[in-house]
Amino acid sequence: MSTKNLNPQVRWSQKSKNFLIQKNYLNDSFVVAIKLHPDMMISFLKETEKIEVIIKMEHITGEYCFVLHMFLNSTEEITLIPDHLSKLGSTTTYSVLSVPVDHKPIIFSNLTSGKEMI
């Protein structure tokens, strides 16, 4: 995975297969939710491949179709991405104030054997 253009506060961990983010950078964390018409799905996915500050994208149920997680160098930059994506659908932008629960493993129970799996 190439990380040449990621912000210096974000780096890829080969061990955890996830992005690691410096704690002091969380004030510049944003979430953009987008509603799409089904005909716009492929165009949207192609556009998001071009946006390097997106570190996570989730396809969700409910009012919105996708939630994009991104880290920006400044709050001024947050207007650029929703403006760019608004040609494909309706966007709502959120600023992350804090992360009260940091990453933790999720434990699944194997119902047939009774063993825990991570």
C-alpha positions as CSV (number, residue, x, y, z in Angstrom):
1,M,0.0,0.0,0.0
2,S,1.4,3.4,-1.0
3,T,1.4,6.1,1.7
4,K,3.4,8.7,-0.1
5,N,0.7,11.4,0.0
6,L,-0.8,10.7,3.4
7,N,-0.6,13.4,6.0
8,P,2.4,12.8,8.3
9,Q,0.1,12.3,11.2
10,V,-1.3,9.1,9.6
11,R,0.7,6.0,8.8
12,W,-0.1,2.5,7.7
13,S,0.7,-0.3,10.1
14,Q,1.6,-3.5,8.3
15,K,1.3,-5.5,11.5
16,S,-2.3,-4.4,12.3
17,K,-3.3,-3.8,8.7
18,N,-4.8,-0.5,9.6
19,F,-4.0,3.2,9.7
20,L,-2.4,4.6,12.9
21,I,-3.2,8.2,13.7
22,Q,-1.3,10.5,16.1
23,K,-3.6,11.3,19.0
24,N,-2.8,15.1,18.8
25,Y,-4.1,15.1,15.2
26,L,-7.7,14.0,16.1
27,N,-8.9,17.7,16.2
28,D,-8.7,17.7,12.4
29,S,-10.7,14.6,11.9
30,F,-13.9,14.9,9.9
31,V,-16.7,12.6,8.8
32,V,-18.8,13.3,5.7
33,A,-22.1,11.4,5.2
34,I,-23.5,11.3,1.7
35,K,-26.9,10.4,0.2
36,L,-26.7,9.0,-3.4
37,H,-29.1,8.1,-6.1
38,P,-28.4,4.5,-7.0
39,D,-27.3,5.6,-10.5
40,M,-24.5,7.6,-9.0
41,M,-22.8,4.8,-7.0
42,I,-20.1,3.9,-9.5
43,S,-19.3,7.5,-10.2
44,F,-19.0,8.2,-6.5
45,L,-16.7,5.2,-5.8
46,K,-14.4,6.3,-8.7
47,E,-14.3,9.9,-7.3
48,T,-13.5,8.7,-3.8
49,E,-10.5,6.8,-5.1
50,K,-9.0,10.1,-6.1
51,I,-9.4,11.7,-2.6
52,E,-6.2,10.9,-0.7
53,V,-7.3,12.2,2.7
54,I,-10.1,9.6,3.0
55,I,-8.8,7.0,5.4
56,K,-11.9,5.0,5.8
57,M,-15.2,4.6,4.0
58,E,-18.2,2.7,5.2
59,H,-21.3,1.7,3.2
60,I,-24.2,2.0,5.7
61,T,-27.9,1.6,6.1
62,G,-30.3,4.4,7.0
63,E,-30.7,7.9,5.7
64,Y,-27.2,8.1,4.2
65,C,-25.4,5.6,1.8
66,F,-21.8,6.1,2.8
67,V,-19.7,7.7,5.6
68,L,-16.3,8.9,4.8
69,H,-13.6,9.4,7.5
70,M,-10.8,11.8,6.7
71,F,-8.0,13.8,8.2
72,L,-7.2,17.2,6.9
73,N,-4.4,19.7,7.5
74,S,-6.8,22.5,8.4
75,T,-10.5,23.1,9.0
76,E,-10.6,25.3,5.9
77,E,-9.9,22.3,3.7
78,I,-13.2,20.6,4.8
79,T,-15.3,22.7,2.4
80,L,-13.4,21.4,-0.6
81,I,-14.4,17.7,-0.4
82,P,-18.2,18.1,0.3
83,D,-18.3,20.8,-2.5
84,H,-16.6,18.3,-4.8
85,L,-18.9,15.4,-3.9
86,S,-22.1,17.5,-3.9
87,K,-22.4,17.0,-7.6
88,L,-23.0,13.3,-6.9
89,G,-25.3,13.5,-3.9
90,S,-26.3,15.4,-0.8
91,T,-23.6,15.7,1.9
92,T,-23.5,16.4,5.6
93,T,-20.2,17.1,7.3
94,Y,-19.3,16.4,11.0
95,S,-16.2,17.4,12.9
96,V,-14.9,14.8,15.4
97,L,-14.6,16.4,18.8
98,S,-13.1,13.4,20.6
99,V,-12.6,9.6,20.4
100,P,-13.7,8.3,23.9
101,V,-13.0,4.7,23.0
102,D,-9.8,4.0,21.1
103,H,-9.4,0.9,18.9
104,K,-10.0,-2.3,20.8
105,P,-10.4,-5.9,19.6
106,I,-13.9,-7.3,19.0
107,I,-14.3,-10.8,20.4
108,F,-16.7,-13.2,18.6
109,S,-17.9,-16.4,20.1
110,N,-17.9,-19.5,17.9
111,L,-21.4,-20.8,18.6
112,T,-20.6,-24.3,17.6
113,S,-17.4,-24.8,19.6
114,G,-17.9,-22.3,22.3
115,K,-14.3,-20.9,21.7
116,E,-13.6,-17.2,21.4
117,M,-12.3,-15.8,18.2
118,I,-10.7,-12.4,17.6
